[in-house]
């Protein structure tokens, strides 16, 4: 489907003039002479910001500093984006956007408008949202009403009274039975025996009548409560159905363009994802807004960047002014479509830089081997077919059985990696990892200086499901993660440190270093939790374990060859 770029569809099918690009394309305030244009558009999930991107971001940040009316909200933190564009007249400029909404609105003169404004007061979203909100109030009022409280109290009291009366009747019957048994032990006449039998039968019948009467009373009160709760459940079902319908209709309004003029809505874009439906907030991030506006106004996208402004979120690590890759959960399916038709940089993680790099072997016997993994090489094969330590070892030891690799290092981390040549040895070594009897030491260089020279960090971690592979600190849902550390030396506001992980969570050392409740000093070169450099300055330097066959203590050590 072609987009003319001249009209904006309304939800009722009518169309109105599209917003002009004037006022949204910002010319650079600072001179750009001598800055070469990018040869391809930025790969948004792993990038080094182009100089023009950095310059545009700086100008946006200067603008944000002038908005005294936004400062309180901006302190809480928000993601902003810039898009370097070229007009049909070959003029250079940039667009700016924010993720979500700002100061209760989707529209601010400096920033491009949303793909769809769900906050417009007369739009279907706000109208239906008000209806759903009314249902919420109705449910809340019903659950807190005196009638509901009294019905539950009467039912609870009836249950207690039922239990009390039935228990008392059972005890009375038991006493009467004991008395009859005592009389029988002394000898009774046939007439007395017949009387005792009639008494027993009468008491049992009375108990059944009492039980039936109490049960009927209980059922009557339960029915009254059920009738009331059935109404509440009907409202909850209506709320659920209306919410699902509203979300579906909302996602259909986000009709995303690409450079070829093709349009797909969010439902189409997320249909083949594991979740099958767009997550809340999809289409409202900065880069989709920027690309949509550029395509609508025949602007050529040249480069992008998204930066954080304000305090770091509670569970994530964000530093003011730093650039971050686009999120994978909300944006990846959208951007895969929106970038079609552009010449985009290759994913640098898919460049096989180590195909000819030697893999040093530091220890080897007939049962196991320890190698030194280069930074940038995978531990095990990934989806992109890149070389990995596992593949190298399988070629070196074709007769080995089992998975070989006993533990993993992040692709960006260098250092000691342990592998087993037999399945049995692999199982023994993994058991040592699980019981934490294997000792590991890492060397890292940090940006900044920790407040203490040594200590222990305890911050539980869990995956950020909307932005893998990012890990979040989460005291409610996270798994325990413990790291000991010791400062080695400090030079030029950078700190050499030894890490001793007591657990082995994904990105544990990187998060514990960068998080404000950890050291508050990201590892140099950590583009996920700090700032990108030529490499991640994290190295697995020391490994101590018990040999599974001969029981000897094996100690391997190789310091990092960091060259800053």
KELUM-747031 format. One line per field, with one value per residue (C-alpha): residue number from 1; residue in three letters; x, y, z. Coordinates in Angstrom, 2 decimals. Example, Ala and Ser with C-alpha at 12.3 -4.5 7.8 and 13.67 -1.06 7.14 Angstrom:
REM KELUM-747031
nulo	[1;2]
drenlo	[ALA;SER]
x	[12.30;13.67]
y	[-4.50;-1.06]
z	[7.80;7.14]
***
This chain:
REM KELUM-747031
nulo	[1;2;3;4;5;6;7;8;9;10;11;12;13;14;15;16;17;18;19;20;21;22;23;24;25;26;27;28;29;30;31;32;33;34;35;36;37;38;39;40;41;42;43;44;45;46;47;48;49;50;51;52;53;54;55;56;57;58;59;60;61;62;63;64;65;66;67;68;69;70;71;72;73;74;75;76;77;78;79;80;81;82;83;84;85;86;87;88;89;90;91;92;93;94;95;96;97;98;99;100;101;102;103;104;105;106;107;108;109;110;111;112;113;114;115;116;117;118;119;120;121;122;123;124;125;126;127;128;129;130;131;132;133;134;135;136;137;138;139;140;141;142;143;144;145;146;147;148;149;150;151;152;153;154;155;156;157;158;159;160;161;162;163;164;165;166;167;168;169;170;171;172;173;174;175;176;177;178;179;180;181;182;183;184;185;186;187;188;189;190;191;192;193;194;195;196;197;198;199;200;201;202;203;204;205;206;207;208;209;210;211;212;213;214;215;216;217;218;219;220;221;222;223;224;225;226;227;228;229;230;231;232;233;234;235;236;237;238;239;240;241;242;243;244;245;246;247;248;249;250;251;252;253;254;255;256;257;258;259;260;261;262;263;264;265;266;267;268;269;270;271;272;273;274;275;276;277;278;279;280;281;282;283;284;285;286;287;288;289;290;291;292;293;294;295;296;297;298;299;300;301;302;303;304;305;306;307;308;309;310;311;312;313;314;315;316;317;318;319;320;321;322;323;324;325;326;327;328;329;330;331;332;333;334;335;336;337;338;339;340;341;342;343;344;345;346;347;348;349;350;351;352;353;354;355;356;357;358;359;360;361;362;363;364;365;366;367;368;369;370;371;372;373;374;375;376;377;378;379;380;381;382;383;384;385;386;387;388;389;390;391;392;393;394;395;396;397;398;399;400;401;402;403;404;405;406;407;408;409;410;411;412;413;414;415;416;417;418;419;420;421;422;423;424;425;426;427;428;429;430;431;432;433;434;435;436;437;438;439;440;441;442;443;444;445;446;447;448;449;450;451;452;453;454;455;456;457;458;459;460;461;462;463;464;465;466;467;468;469;470;471;472;473;474;475;476;477;478;479;480;481;482;483;484;485;486;487;488;489;490;491;492;493;494;495;496;497;498;499;500;501;502;503;504;505;506;507;508;509;510;511;512;513;514;515;516;517;518;519;520;521;522;523;524;525;526;527;528;529;530;531;532;533;534;535;536;537;538;539;540;541;542;543;544;545;546;547;548;549;550;551;552;553;554;555;556;557;558;559;560;561;562;563;564]
drenlo	[UNK;UNK;UNK;UNK;UNK;UNK;UNK;UNK;UNK;UNK;UNK;UNK;UNK;UNK;UNK;UNK;UNK;UNK;UNK;UNK;UNK;UNK;UNK;UNK;UNK;UNK;UNK;UNK;UNK;UNK;UNK;UNK;UNK;UNK;UNK;UNK;UNK;UNK;UNK;UNK;UNK;UNK;UNK;UNK;UNK;UNK;UNK;UNK;UNK;UNK;UNK;UNK;UNK;UNK;UNK;UNK;UNK;UNK;UNK;UNK;UNK;UNK;UNK;UNK;UNK;UNK;UNK;UNK;UNK;UNK;UNK;UNK;UNK;UNK;UNK;UNK;UNK;UNK;UNK;UNK;UNK;UNK;UNK;UNK;UNK;UNK;UNK;UNK;UNK;UNK;UNK;UNK;UNK;UNK;UNK;UNK;UNK;UNK;UNK;UNK;UNK;UNK;UNK;UNK;UNK;UNK;UNK;UNK;UNK;UNK;UNK;UNK;UNK;UNK;UNK;UNK;UNK;UNK;UNK;UNK;UNK;UNK;UNK;UNK;UNK;UNK;UNK;UNK;UNK;UNK;UNK;UNK;UNK;UNK;UNK;UNK;UNK;UNK;UNK;UNK;UNK;UNK;UNK;UNK;UNK;UNK;UNK;UNK;UNK;UNK;UNK;UNK;UNK;UNK;UNK;UNK;UNK;UNK;UNK;UNK;UNK;UNK;UNK;UNK;UNK;UNK;UNK;UNK;UNK;UNK;UNK;UNK;UNK;UNK;UNK;UNK;UNK;UNK;UNK;UNK;UNK;UNK;UNK;UNK;UNK;UNK;UNK;UNK;UNK;UNK;UNK;UNK;UNK;UNK;UNK;UNK;UNK;UNK;UNK;UNK;UNK;UNK;UNK;UNK;UNK;UNK;UNK;UNK;UNK;UNK;UNK;UNK;UNK;UNK;UNK;UNK;UNK;UNK;UNK;UNK;UNK;UNK;UNK;UNK;UNK;UNK;UNK;UNK;UNK;UNK;UNK;UNK;UNK;UNK;UNK;UNK;UNK;UNK;UNK;UNK;UNK;UNK;UNK;UNK;UNK;UNK;UNK;UNK;UNK;UNK;UNK;UNK;UNK;UNK;UNK;UNK;UNK;UNK;UNK;UNK;UNK;UNK;UNK;UNK;UNK;UNK;UNK;UNK;UNK;UNK;UNK;UNK;UNK;UNK;UNK;UNK;UNK;UNK;UNK;UNK;UNK;UNK;UNK;UNK;UNK;UNK;UNK;UNK;UNK;UNK;UNK;UNK;UNK;UNK;UNK;UNK;UNK;UNK;UNK;UNK;UNK;UNK;UNK;UNK;UNK;UNK;UNK;UNK;UNK;UNK;UNK;UNK;UNK;UNK;UNK;UNK;UNK;UNK;UNK;UNK;UNK;UNK;UNK;UNK;UNK;UNK;UNK;UNK;UNK;UNK;UNK;UNK;UNK;UNK;UNK;UNK;UNK;UNK;UNK;UNK;UNK;UNK;UNK;UNK;UNK;UNK;UNK;UNK;UNK;UNK;UNK;UNK;UNK;UNK;UNK;UNK;UNK;UNK;UNK;UNK;UNK;UNK;UNK;UNK;UNK;UNK;UNK;UNK;UNK;UNK;UNK;UNK;UNK;UNK;UNK;UNK;UNK;UNK;UNK;UNK;UNK;UNK;UNK;UNK;UNK;UNK;UNK;UNK;UNK;UNK;UNK;UNK;UNK;UNK;UNK;UNK;UNK;UNK;UNK;UNK;UNK;UNK;UNK;UNK;UNK;UNK;UNK;UNK;UNK;UNK;UNK;UNK;UNK;UNK;UNK;UNK;UNK;UNK;UNK;UNK;UNK;UNK;UNK;UNK;UNK;UNK;UNK;UNK;UNK;UNK;UNK;UNK;UNK;UNK;UNK;UNK;UNK;UNK;UNK;UNK;UNK;UNK;UNK;UNK;UNK;UNK;UNK;UNK;UNK;UNK;UNK;UNK;UNK;UNK;UNK;UNK;UNK;UNK;UNK;UNK;UNK;UNK;UNK;UNK;UNK;UNK;UNK;UNK;UNK;UNK;UNK;UNK;UNK;UNK;UNK;UNK;UNK;UNK;UNK;UNK;UNK;UNK;UNK;UNK;UNK;UNK;UNK;UNK;UNK;UNK;UNK;UNK;UNK;UNK;UNK;UNK;UNK;UNK;UNK;UNK;UNK;UNK;UNK;UNK;UNK;UNK;UNK;UNK;UNK;UNK;UNK;UNK;UNK;UNK;UNK;UNK;UNK;UNK;UNK;UNK;UNK;UNK;UNK;UNK;UNK;UNK;UNK;UNK;UNK;UNK;UNK;UNK;UNK;UNK;UNK;UNK;UNK;UNK;UNK;UNK;UNK;UNK;UNK;UNK;UNK;UNK;UNK;UNK;UNK;UNK;UNK;UNK;UNK;UNK;UNK;UNK;UNK;UNK;UNK;UNK;UNK;UNK;UNK;UNK]
x	[0.00;1.42;1.45;1.14;2.45;-0.19;-3.03;-3.58;-6.39;-8.82;-10.29;-13.67;-12.17;-12.05;-8.76;-7.22;-4.10;-0.90;1.26;3.90;7.53;8.30;9.21;10.08;13.24;15.92;18.95;22.19;23.13;26.76;28.79;28.86;31.53;34.04;31.74;31.27;27.77;27.30;27.69;24.76;21.96;22.72;22.07;19.86;20.52;24.30;25.92;28.48;26.72;27.75;29.32;26.21;24.07;26.16;25.90;22.10;21.73;23.78;21.50;18.39;19.88;20.57;16.94;15.75;17.77;15.77;12.42;12.14;8.50;9.63;12.55;10.69;9.37;12.68;14.44;12.57;14.23;13.10;14.50;14.90;15.92;17.39;17.24;19.62;17.70;18.19;15.34;14.40;16.22;19.44;19.31;20.68;18.92;17.59;14.33;13.81;11.38;10.67;9.45;5.91;4.46;5.91;4.17;0.88;0.90;2.08;2.47;5.23;6.38;10.07;9.39;7.75;4.15;3.20;2.35;-1.10;-2.19;-3.99;-4.27;-6.54;-9.59;-12.23;-10.50;-11.90;-9.12;-9.88;-13.64;-13.38;-10.74;-13.25;-15.86;-13.41;-12.46;-16.15;-16.37;-13.32;-15.03;-18.20;-16.25;-14.32;-17.48;-19.24;-16.31;-16.22;-19.99;-21.75;-24.02;-21.05;-19.31;-22.49;-23.14;-19.61;-19.84;-23.20;-21.81;-18.70;-20.85;-23.21;-20.26;-18.95;-22.40;-22.91;-19.58;-20.36;-23.83;-22.73;-19.73;-21.94;-24.43;-21.60;-20.27;-23.78;-24.24;-20.83;-21.65;-24.99;-23.27;-20.67;-23.46;-25.25;-22.07;-21.45;-25.01;-24.63;-21.43;-23.44;-26.21;-29.57;-32.97;-34.25;-36.68;-33.86;-31.73;-34.60;-35.01;-31.30;-31.45;-34.43;-32.57;-29.49;-31.59;-33.45;-30.23;-28.78;-31.95;-31.96;-28.35;-29.23;-32.18;-29.95;-27.24;-29.76;-31.31;-27.94;-26.76;-29.89;-29.27;-25.62;-26.59;-29.11;-26.48;-23.88;-26.39;-26.99;-23.23;-22.79;-25.51;-23.74;-20.32;-21.73;-22.56;-19.01;-17.55;-19.71;-18.31;-14.76;-15.38;-16.80;-13.74;-11.39;-13.20;-13.42;-9.74;-8.70;-10.87;-9.51;-5.91;-6.56;-8.19;-5.40;-2.65;-4.42;-4.06;-0.27;0.22;3.97;5.70;9.02;11.33;9.47;6.15;4.79;2.45;1.90;0.04;1.38;-0.80;0.76;4.28;3.99;1.89;4.89;6.65;6.59;4.00;1.87;0.62;2.33;3.33;1.86;3.61;4.69;5.00;5.50;9.29;11.40;12.88;9.58;8.11;11.11;11.15;7.39;7.57;10.54;8.79;5.57;7.45;9.86;12.88;15.89;17.01;20.81;21.62;19.96;20.68;18.64;19.86;18.68;17.99;17.39;17.77;18.20;15.07;14.80;15.46;17.57;20.88;20.62;23.13;22.15;23.36;24.49;23.30;21.47;20.41;16.75;14.80;14.28;10.88;8.91;10.94;12.69;9.63;8.66;12.12;12.72;9.83;10.55;14.19;13.26;14.36;17.22;20.87;21.63;24.95;25.71;25.21;28.78;28.06;27.67;31.15;33.32;36.48;38.04;37.88;41.70;42.42;44.34;42.75;45.49;45.46;46.71;46.22;45.43;45.36;43.41;40.26;39.97;41.34;41.48;41.62;41.78;38.79;39.40;37.00;34.35;34.28;31.24;31.57;28.98;27.41;24.76;22.08;24.36;26.86;29.86;32.93;32.87;35.13;32.85;33.23;37.01;37.25;35.01;37.37;40.43;38.95;36.61;36.60;35.38;31.87;29.51;29.04;32.72;32.11;31.47;30.60;30.29;31.67;29.83;30.85;32.49;34.41;37.84;39.58;39.74;37.21;37.05;36.04;35.72;36.60;34.21;30.61;31.49;34.18;31.77;29.18;31.76;32.95;29.43;28.64;31.56;30.12;26.70;28.11;30.31;33.46;35.15;36.87;36.95;38.59;37.95;39.90;38.07;38.67;35.88;34.82;35.13;36.23;34.16;33.43;35.05;38.22;36.66;33.32;30.43;27.57;24.20;21.78;19.25;18.98;16.39;16.08;14.40;11.83;11.16;14.83;16.97;19.81;19.58;19.39;17.44;17.93;14.70;14.38;10.97;11.49;15.27;17.55;20.25;23.53;26.58;29.96;33.00;35.43;38.77;40.32;43.79;44.73;43.29;44.57;43.01;39.53;39.59;39.80;41.41;39.43;39.30;35.87;35.12;31.64;29.96;27.04;26.97;24.08;24.01;25.82;26.28;29.62;28.55;25.35;26.94;29.65;27.32;24.23;24.00;23.37;26.46;29.69;28.06;31.03;30.34;33.04;34.92;33.49;30.19;27.76;24.76;25.24;27.85;29.56;30.96;34.73;37.08;36.22;34.67;37.43;36.46;38.70;38.35;41.86;41.94;40.32;40.78;39.04;39.43;40.44;37.54;39.88;42.97;41.53;44.36;43.76;44.22;45.04;45.21;45.97;46.48;46.19;44.45;46.40;44.42;45.62;43.74]
y	[0.00;3.39;6.44;9.83;11.72;14.42;13.22;11.69;9.11;9.57;6.60;7.24;6.99;10.71;12.42;15.74;17.66;16.19;18.34;20.30;19.36;23.04;23.61;19.97;19.91;21.64;23.11;22.58;25.51;24.43;24.23;20.86;21.68;18.90;16.21;13.53;12.13;8.50;5.93;3.86;4.31;3.41;-0.19;0.73;-2.28;-1.95;1.31;4.02;7.40;9.32;12.76;14.46;12.36;13.44;17.07;16.87;15.17;17.90;20.56;18.71;18.41;22.15;22.72;20.46;22.51;25.59;23.97;24.84;23.68;20.13;19.79;17.91;15.31;15.10;14.34;11.03;10.12;9.69;8.36;10.86;10.30;12.24;11.45;13.11;13.81;15.35;17.18;16.80;20.14;18.51;20.50;18.83;18.89;16.69;15.60;15.01;12.80;11.46;8.01;7.76;11.11;14.18;16.54;14.70;15.24;13.58;16.94;19.47;21.93;20.95;17.22;15.23;14.17;10.60;8.00;7.96;10.28;8.05;11.00;13.12;13.85;13.16;10.09;6.58;5.54;8.18;7.62;3.85;4.24;6.32;3.55;0.94;3.22;3.51;-0.30;-0.33;2.10;0.02;-3.12;-1.34;0.15;-3.24;-4.96;-2.26;-1.89;-2.52;-5.05;-7.16;-6.87;-7.93;-10.88;-12.20;-11.62;-13.44;-16.37;-16.59;-16.40;-19.06;-21.39;-20.90;-21.48;-24.58;-26.01;-25.17;-26.77;-29.91;-30.34;-29.90;-32.48;-34.95;-34.55;-35.03;-38.21;-39.45;-38.90;-40.70;-43.60;-43.86;-43.91;-46.70;-48.72;-48.30;-49.48;-52.48;-53.49;-53.79;-55.78;-54.49;-56.03;-56.66;-53.75;-51.42;-52.57;-51.81;-48.36;-47.60;-48.67;-46.36;-43.53;-44.03;-44.08;-40.95;-39.04;-39.98;-38.89;-35.62;-35.02;-35.58;-33.16;-30.56;-31.04;-30.67;-27.55;-25.89;-26.85;-25.28;-22.07;-22.07;-22.65;-19.81;-17.38;-18.72;-18.27;-14.65;-13.97;-15.86;-13.76;-10.59;-11.89;-13.11;-9.51;-8.46;-11.27;-10.18;-6.66;-8.05;-10.11;-7.05;-5.06;-7.74;-8.00;-4.24;-3.83;-6.48;-4.91;-1.46;-2.67;-4.38;-1.27;0.92;-1.24;-1.06;2.75;2.46;2.06;2.02;3.07;1.98;3.59;1.87;3.39;0.05;0.08;-2.52;-2.08;-3.30;-6.40;-7.52;-6.73;-8.70;-11.59;-13.90;-12.98;-15.38;-13.24;-12.86;-9.41;-6.03;-5.15;-2.05;1.09;-0.43;2.22;5.02;4.84;7.65;6.00;4.67;8.18;9.74;7.35;7.63;11.42;11.32;8.94;10.96;14.09;12.61;13.16;10.89;9.28;9.35;8.40;7.94;7.89;7.46;8.93;8.95;12.16;12.26;9.83;6.11;3.95;1.88;-1.51;-0.49;1.25;4.46;7.33;10.86;11.84;8.33;6.68;3.35;0.79;0.54;-1.89;-5.37;-6.24;-3.22;-1.96;-4.85;-6.14;-2.55;-1.47;-4.61;-3.35;0.39;0.02;-1.88;0.24;1.93;1.05;0.04;-0.66;-4.30;-5.60;-5.42;-8.48;-10.48;-9.60;-12.68;-10.95;-14.00;-16.65;-16.58;-15.58;-18.34;-19.86;-20.13;-23.37;-22.74;-26.24;-29.60;-33.28;-36.26;-35.23;-31.46;-28.27;-24.58;-21.97;-18.16;-16.81;-13.57;-10.67;-10.69;-14.47;-16.53;-19.26;-21.46;-21.20;-18.50;-17.83;-15.90;-18.64;-16.88;-18.76;-19.95;-21.60;-24.65;-25.13;-24.72;-27.37;-29.83;-29.57;-29.99;-32.96;-34.80;-37.89;-35.97;-36.79;-34.48;-30.72;-29.83;-26.25;-26.35;-22.68;-19.56;-16.06;-13.14;-12.59;-9.28;-10.78;-12.34;-14.91;-18.43;-20.96;-24.55;-27.49;-31.24;-33.95;-36.56;-36.43;-37.76;-35.13;-32.46;-33.54;-33.47;-29.98;-28.63;-30.00;-27.97;-24.84;-25.56;-26.04;-22.93;-24.89;-23.58;-20.27;-17.51;-14.12;-11.45;-8.30;-5.19;-1.49;0.77;4.26;6.24;5.35;3.16;4.59;1.58;-0.33;-3.73;-5.26;-7.44;-6.60;-8.31;-7.27;-9.88;-10.03;-11.06;-10.65;-7.54;-9.39;-6.38;-5.59;-8.73;-9.31;-6.47;-7.66;-5.75;-5.46;-6.77;-7.45;-9.10;-11.41;-11.50;-14.44;-13.91;-12.57;-12.00;-10.50;-9.70;-7.08;-5.50;-2.36;-2.93;0.61;3.95;6.04;9.05;8.48;4.83;1.90;-1.52;-4.01;-7.74;-9.38;-12.66;-13.82;-16.17;-16.74;-16.93;-14.81;-13.36;-9.97;-10.18;-8.34;-5.75;-4.87;-5.00;-2.60;-0.12;-0.06;2.85;0.35;-1.57;0.27;2.93;2.64;0.83;-1.33;0.57;-0.31;-1.68;-0.39;-2.01;-0.49;2.21;3.64;1.88;1.71;-0.41;-3.44;-4.46;-4.27;-7.41;-10.49;-13.88;-14.01;-16.90;-20.32;-22.86;-26.26;-29.88;-32.27;-34.76;-37.72;-37.34;-35.05;-32.51;-28.77;-27.12;-23.41;-21.48;-17.78;-15.35;-11.62;-9.37;-7.68;-4.45;-1.66;1.55]
z	[0.00;-1.03;1.24;-0.39;2.63;2.25;4.45;7.87;8.27;11.15;12.99;11.38;7.88;7.12;6.28;7.19;6.08;7.51;9.78;7.91;8.46;9.07;12.69;13.25;11.09;13.14;11.36;13.26;15.46;15.56;12.34;10.61;8.04;7.73;9.17;6.54;6.10;7.15;4.38;5.72;8.26;11.86;12.93;15.91;18.18;18.33;17.25;17.76;17.40;14.30;15.00;13.59;15.93;18.92;17.84;17.42;20.80;22.44;20.94;22.13;25.61;25.65;24.71;27.53;30.00;29.00;29.84;33.52;33.46;32.66;35.04;37.77;35.32;33.45;36.74;36.78;33.49;29.88;26.61;23.77;20.17;17.28;13.56;11.12;7.89;4.49;2.78;-0.91;-1.34;0.00;3.24;6.37;9.74;12.52;14.07;17.79;19.70;23.18;24.14;25.53;26.53;28.21;30.65;30.09;26.32;23.11;21.34;21.95;19.32;19.37;18.92;16.14;16.84;17.80;15.19;16.77;19.58;22.04;24.46;22.24;24.43;21.78;20.37;20.73;23.13;25.74;25.38;25.78;28.49;30.45;30.04;31.30;34.16;35.07;35.18;37.46;39.83;39.71;40.63;43.38;44.86;44.78;46.52;49.21;49.68;52.99;51.27;50.09;53.43;55.27;52.93;53.48;57.23;57.43;55.45;57.65;60.81;59.42;58.73;62.24;63.77;61.60;62.71;66.36;66.38;64.51;66.80;69.88;68.51;67.84;71.36;72.83;70.78;71.88;75.56;75.17;73.42;76.19;78.79;76.90;76.63;80.37;81.16;78.86;80.62;83.89;82.21;80.86;80.23;76.69;77.13;78.19;75.25;72.87;74.41;74.00;70.34;69.74;71.51;69.32;66.14;67.20;67.95;64.58;62.82;64.78;63.78;60.11;60.38;62.08;59.47;56.63;58.14;58.74;55.26;53.70;55.66;54.54;50.92;51.04;52.29;49.81;46.97;48.00;47.97;44.67;43.05;44.12;43.00;39.68;38.87;39.77;37.64;34.71;35.05;35.19;32.06;30.31;31.38;30.05;26.72;26.25;27.18;24.65;21.97;22.78;22.61;19.28;17.85;19.21;17.71;14.34;14.39;14.44;10.71;10.35;7.12;5.71;3.15;0.33;1.35;2.57;5.59;8.31;11.58;14.90;14.91;11.64;12.83;16.08;14.73;14.27;17.52;20.52;22.33;19.17;20.21;20.66;24.22;25.86;24.60;21.28;18.59;21.13;21.41;19.95;16.83;15.34;15.79;14.05;11.09;10.63;10.45;8.08;5.67;5.79;4.73;2.18;4.42;3.96;7.26;7.57;11.18;14.56;18.25;21.43;24.72;28.32;30.23;33.99;36.84;36.24;36.59;39.76;38.14;35.15;34.57;32.62;32.74;31.76;28.31;27.32;24.10;24.23;21.60;20.67;22.85;21.42;22.92;21.75;18.81;17.05;15.12;14.22;13.10;11.05;8.90;9.07;7.97;4.81;1.84;3.71;3.38;6.98;8.64;9.30;12.83;14.21;16.35;13.14;11.89;12.29;13.51;15.11;12.40;12.15;15.76;17.59;20.68;23.34;25.38;28.92;30.37;28.86;29.80;28.49;30.41;30.22;28.70;29.71;26.94;26.89;24.97;23.03;23.63;20.91;20.38;21.33;23.95;22.18;18.71;18.28;15.67;13.33;12.46;14.03;15.15;18.77;21.34;21.31;17.55;17.77;20.50;18.67;15.68;17.94;19.80;17.39;19.63;22.69;23.88;25.73;25.31;26.05;27.33;31.10;31.64;29.49;29.22;27.61;24.00;24.98;27.93;27.50;29.66;31.01;29.82;31.06;28.85;29.49;26.97;28.37;29.47;32.95;33.55;32.28;34.85;37.69;36.77;36.40;39.86;41.20;39.60;41.05;44.56;44.11;44.87;41.71;42.47;39.85;39.70;37.09;36.36;35.19;34.63;35.88;34.89;38.13;41.65;44.03;47.48;49.22;48.36;48.96;49.85;48.76;46.39;46.74;44.02;42.69;38.91;36.34;32.55;31.16;29.04;26.80;26.22;26.12;26.91;29.45;33.07;35.72;39.47;40.97;44.69;44.21;41.23;40.78;41.58;44.24;42.84;45.02;44.07;46.19;44.92;45.74;44.27;42.76;41.72;40.62;37.74;35.98;37.43;36.37;38.74;38.25;40.31;41.02;41.07;42.85;41.79;44.27;41.88;38.09;36.84;33.32;33.23;37.01;37.17;34.62;36.47;39.94;38.73;37.02;39.26;41.75;44.55;43.47;42.71;40.55;38.17;34.88;33.34;30.64;27.23;28.54;25.94;27.67;31.13;30.48;27.44;24.39;23.84;21.73;23.92;27.23;29.81;31.69;31.79;33.50;34.96;37.43;37.82;40.63;40.70;41.78;39.00;38.66;37.98;40.18;42.87;42.55;42.87;39.48;39.50;36.22;36.03;33.15;33.62;31.14;28.39;28.61;26.33;27.02]
***
